[in-house]
Amino acid sequence: MTEPQVSQILSVHLPGIDGLCAGCRWWWARLAPYPCYQAEWALRWDARAATRRFLDGLP
């Protein structure tokens, strides 16, 4: 996966008014609590990438 793909997942899989994942409802007509598996995965991936960027910048 690339950062733009992860950003797309994070932009779609958002909490709905009812606390369910809006992206899962739109894409798969599935009622999943937020954060769903896709949102959790994308958040972890994004955190790891940010940590790598931070650590690579250290001397």
N, C-alpha and C positions, 0 to 999 in steps of 0.2 A: 504494500500500500504506500501511497505517497501522501505528503501533507495536504495537497488539495482534495484528495479523496476523503481523508479523515475529516477535514473541515466541512466537506459536504455532508458527511454522516452526522456530525455535530450540529450542523445548521438545520437538519430535518428532524432529527430525533430529539424533540424538545418536550417538556412537560405540558400537557394540555390543561385546560381549566379543571377537569375532573381528576387530575393526578395521573392520568394514563399517558403513555408515549404517543405523541401526535404522529410521528414518522411511521411507527408500526401500524397505526390505524390507516394512514394514507396508502402505504405501500402494500401491505398484506391483509388489510381488513382484520387485523388481530388486536385484541385488547390486551395490552401488556403494561404493567405498572412502570412508571418512570423512576429511576433510570432502567431502561431495558438493556439486554445484553449488548446490542450494538452501541448504545451510548456509553456503557461502562467500558467496553473495549476501546472505543475511540478516545475517551478521556484518559485511559491508562497509556495509550499509544502517544497521545499528545504530551502527557507529563514526562514520559521517557525521552521524547524528542527534545523537549525544553531542557531537561537535565543534561542530556548529551551536549546540547549547544552551550550551556553554561559551563560544563566541565571542560569542554574543548577550548574555551576562551581563557582558562586559567593557565598561568605559566608553569 
